C-alpha cells in the first residue's frame, strides 16, 4: 500500500466520522442541515470507494456522485446561513 492509498483510506474514515457527527447535529440540535452534511459526506465516501475499487473506470458514476454531494452541501450551507442570520431590528432603522 503506497502513501496515496493510505491517505485515501483515512479520508474515508474521516468522512464517516463527519457523517456520525452530522447526524448528531441533525438529531440532537434538530437542524436540517445536519442531515444534508451527513448525506454529502456519505456520498463523498462512496465517491472515494468507487475511485479506490474501480481505479480504471466508472467516471460517469463518480460525476453523478460528486454532483449530488455538491448540491447537498450547497443546500446545507444555505440552511446554515438562514439559521445564523440575525433578524433585522426594525425599531432602530432611521
FENZI-V481135 format. One record per residue. N is the residue number from 1. RES is the residue in one small letter. SS is DSSP state (H for helix, E for strand, L for the rest). PHI is phi in whole degrees, 0 to 359 (999 if undefined). Layout:
<<N & RES & SS & PHI> <N & RES & SS & PHI>>
This chain:
<<1 & x & L & 999> <2 & x & L & 274> <3 & x & H & 296> <4 & x & H & 293> <5 & x & H & 295> <6 & x & H & 297> <7 & x & H & 295> <8 & x & H & 298> <9 & x & H & 297> <10 & x & H & 293> <11 & x & H & 299> <12 & x & H & 296> <13 & x & H & 298> <14 & x & H & 296> <15 & x & H & 297> <16 & x & H & 292> <17 & x & H & 296> <18 & x & H & 295> <19 & x & H & 301> <20 & x & H & 297> <21 & x & H & 295> <22 & x & H & 294> <23 & x & H & 295> <24 & x & H & 297> <25 & x & H & 298> <26 & x & H & 292> <27 & x & H & 273> <28 & x & H & 281> <29 & x & L & 261> <30 & x & L & 53> <31 & x & L & 246> <32 & x & H & 298> <33 & x & H & 293> <34 & x & H & 298> <35 & x & H & 296> <36 & x & H & 293> <37 & x & H & 295> <38 & x & H & 299> <39 & x & H & 298> <40 & x & H & 302> <41 & x & H & 284> <42 & x & H & 294> <43 & x & H & 295> <44 & x & H & 294> <45 & x & H & 295> <46 & x & H & 297> <47 & x & H & 304> <48 & x & H & 297> <49 & x & H & 299> <50 & x & H & 297> <51 & x & H & 295> <52 & x & H & 288> <53 & x & H & 276> <54 & x & L & 230> <55 & x & L & 294> <56 & x & L & 259> <57 & x & L & 202> <58 & x & L & 65> <59 & x & H & 294> <60 & x & H & 291> <61 & x & H & 296> <62 & x & H & 297> <63 & x & H & 296> <64 & x & H & 293> <65 & x & H & 298> <66 & x & H & 295> <67 & x & H & 298> <68 & x & H & 298> <69 & x & H & 296> <70 & x & H & 294> <71 & x & H & 296> <72 & x & H & 299> <73 & x & H & 291> <74 & x & H & 300> <75 & x & H & 292> <76 & x & H & 298> <77 & x & H & 295> <78 & x & H & 298> <79 & x & H & 296> <80 & x & H & 296> <81 & x & H & 299> <82 & x & H & 297> <83 & x & H & 289> <84 & x & H & 260> <85 & x & L & 294> <86 & x & L & 271> <87 & x & L & 294> <88 & x & L & 285> <89 & x & L & 277> <90 & x & H & 287> <91 & x & H & 287> <92 & x & H & 260> <93 & x & L & 284> <94 & x & L & 245>>
